């Protein structure tokens, strides 16, 4: 199911991104999935078959614009989710130990960590492990 073009346009416009057919379809794919998506999930979910560099370029543009954020979970495979993650909006990610789905959790995370003055923190990620509702049923 393709999400309304009005919503796709609104999201792309809000981040100053061009409204190409590929970007509209990418936005639609993220809106349809509540869980974070790997590159292969995204590639498989696209109706148009794109080469890797085109898809990575668009994902990078989305990430730089703050439309999506990258999650590095336990698997070593980067996953992407709708919404921006930066130091002013830290949130946790839930990883199901059974089915390995990754999803953003609501609420912010407060971490009191002492960091060396020479270190520049770009991002903080909190991963919560457990069993999701689908696997726990």
Secondary structure, DSSP 8 states (H G I E B T S, - for coil): ----HHHHHHHHHHTT----HHHHHHHHHHHH-SS-EEHHHHHHH-SS---HHHHHHHHHHHHHHTSEEEEE-TTS-EEEEES---TTS--EEEEETTT--EEE-SS---------TT-------EEEEE--HHHH-
